Amino acid sequence: MTTARAALPPPARAALLLDLDGTLLDIAPTPDSVVVPPGLIASLHGLRARLGDAVAVISGRPVEQVDALLDAASYAVSGEHGGATRFAPGAMPTHEQLPSVPTDWREQAARFAAAHPGVLLEHKTRGFGLHYRAVPALGATVHDALAALVAESPDFALLQGHKVWEVRPRGAHKGTAVAALMARKPFAGRLPIYIGDDVTDEDAIAVAEAMGGAGLRVADDFTDPAGVRAWLAAAARDADMERWPER
């Protein structure tokens, strides 16, 4: 399925909000083994020039990880599913007032990972995730273990991603990140185009569409991250940017 180009706000009125893993970057066996393809960072800089800097990355990763991977190429970054946002180049991330997971939950998660070879524990500022990409058969086991923790508190939710179950505080998600970014310059006054690939991106797509913008899904609109990168590169090369490239 391909979204009609007419459904996208024109570049002169648009802001581009991009998921990272599975959208800009190919999924790797572990979060630390992703590869930033040649040309991607140049494309992001080119898009900033074309869109008046209105380019942001919204990720489940911490802001600092996103900036390290992309050499701080996007104008803004929202990390940890909207839990922290760097609103401008060089700015310190602003953290939402959210609870942090109890220390004993982290300890239980560490023991679980140690007892299940192939499961990887990823700590985040207020939560953590258990990745099972190397042992996909353990997905249900990981879910059940974390669901038992979350059931103890109404302040936390269990979120599914690419072969990962993540415990995170309620109150922030990628949709709230879209809303927060679009309230500030250089995004304010523009219409958001959000591109994502996972269930965690659906909140952001819904908010983008509710604001009069558009949401694009990688599998439906680009096939894979390589298709996203090619489309972004074509847009970055277009000096006039009167319309978006074909997909």
N, C-alpha and C positions, 0 to 999 in steps of 0.2 A: 504494500500500500504506500502511495506517495501523497503527501499533503500538497494541495494545490498551492502554487506560489502566491496566488492572490490572498491566501489566508494569512500570509506573513505581513506584518507592518513594513512599510518601505524603510530602507536603511536610514534615510534622513530622520526618521521618527523612532527608530528602534534601539533597544539595548539588548546586548547578547549575554546571556547567562548560561554557563556551561558546567555540566558535571565533569568529573575528572576520570576516575577509573571506569572503564567500559564505554566511555564516550570520547574523551580526548586520547586516553591511553588504553592500549590493549590489556586485558586482564592477564595477570601473571600468576605463577604458582604461589607466590607469597607477596604481601604488600611491598616489601623492600626490593623485590626483583623486577619491578616495572621498568620499562625502558621509555625514555622520552624520544620519539622519532625525530630525525633531522627535519628542520623546517617548521616544526610546530611553534616554537617560541617566536620565530620571525613572523609567522602568521598572526599570532596574538598581538604583536606590536603593530603589524600592519592594520589589523582590525581596529585597534585603538585609534590609530590615525584616521581611519575612515569613519568611525562612529563617535568621534568626540570623546574618546576615552571610556565610553559606556560598555565596557567588557569586564565581566566578573567570572570567577570560578567558584562553584558551590560544591563542597565535597564533604564526605564523612570523615576525611582525614583532618588532623589539626592544621591550622593555618600555616604554621611554620613548615610542615612537611610539604604542603602544596607549593609554597614559595620556593623551597629548596629544589623541588623537582622542576618547576617552570621558570626558575631564575626570576621570580617576582614579575613575570611578564604581563599578568593581567592587572588592570587598574585596582580591582578590589578582590578580596577572597573571603568567603564565608566557610568556616570549617566546622567539624563536629556536628553536622546536620543543623546548622544555624546557631550552635551554641557559642560561637566566637566569630567575630567578623573584623577584618582589616578593611576599613572603608576607603582608604586612599594609599597610594604608594608611600612606603616608609612609615606609615602610622602604626602604632601599637594596636593589637587586636582588642576589641571591646567584647567583654564576656557577659553573656546574659546571666541574670541572677537565678541560677538553677542549683539544685542540690547535687552533691557528689555521692557516688556509690559508697556504701560502707566498706571500710578496710577489710572486714572479714569476708565480704563478697569477692574482693580481688584475690584474697588468699585462697578461697575455695576454688575460684577459677584457675589459679595457678596450679593447685593440686590436681584439678581435673585434667589440665593440659599435660602435666607431667605423667599422669596415669594413662594417657591415651596418645601414644606416639603418632605424630603427624598432625595433631591439633595444635594450632599456634595461638597464643594469647597476645592480644594487642591492647596495651593500655592507652587510654585517652584521659583528658583532663578530668572529666566527670563520669566517665564510664569505661567500658572495655568491650572487646569483641573476641569471640573464639572462632578462628578460621579453620575450616575443615576441607580446604581445596585438595589437600594431599590424600585425604581419607573421606571421600564423599559419602561412603556408606554410614559414617558416624553422624550425619546431619541430624537425624531424629534424636540421637542420644545427646548431642550438644544442646538441641532445643529443649529437651525435657529437663536437663540439668539447670539451665538458665531460667526456664519458666518457673521452676520451683523457687528460685531466688526472688524473682520479680513478684511472685504471688504474695510475698511478705510485705510489700509496700505499694501504695497507690501512687508514689512519686516517680516510679520508673517504669519504662516500657521495654519490651523485647522487640527488636527490629531485625528483619531478615534482609540480607544483602547477597552478593555473589559468594556462595559457599561460606557464609559467615552469619552467626547470630550475635547481635550486639545489644548490650544492656546500656540504655541511655536515659537521662532524665526526661520526664514529660515537660512540655511547655515550649519546646523549640523543635523545628523541623525545617526541611529545605523550603517549604512554603513560606514560613515566617522569615527565612533569609531573603527570599525574593522580595517580600513586602518591605523589609528593612532597607535593602539596597535601593529599591525604586523610590524611596522617600527622600533620597539624598542626591545631590549633584555628584557626578554628571548624568546619573540615571533618571532623576526626577524630570517629569515632562515627556519622557519617552515611553514606548510600549515594549514590554519584555518579550523576548524570544528565548525560551528555555529549551535546552537540549539535554536529554538524559536517557538512561538505558535500563533503569532498575525500578523496583517497587518503591525504593526510597525517594525516587524522583517524581512520583505521582502527585505529592502535595505541591511541589513547585510548579508542575505543569498546570494543576488546577488553579493556582493563584495567578500564574501568568495569563491564563485564558480569561479568568474573571476580571483582570485588569485591562482587558481589551487587546492583549497580546496573543501569543501562540505558544504551544508546546509541541516539540518534535521528539519522537522516540527513535532511538538509534536503529533498532531492528526494522521498524516500519518505514522510516524515511531515508536511511542511509545504508542499511544492511549491516555495517560494522563500523568500528572506530576509524578504520582507514578511509571509509566513505565520508565520515564527518570531517576528518582532517583535510581531505581533498576539497570538500565544499568550502571549508574555511579558508584554505589557501587560495582558491579561486576568488573568493570574496575579497581577500586581502590584496590580491593583485589588481583588482578593478579600481582604477583611479577615480572613476566617476561615481560608482556605487549608487546608481539610480535604481537598481533592482538587484535582487539576490540571484546568484547563479542557479542554474538548473540542478536538480538532485537526481 
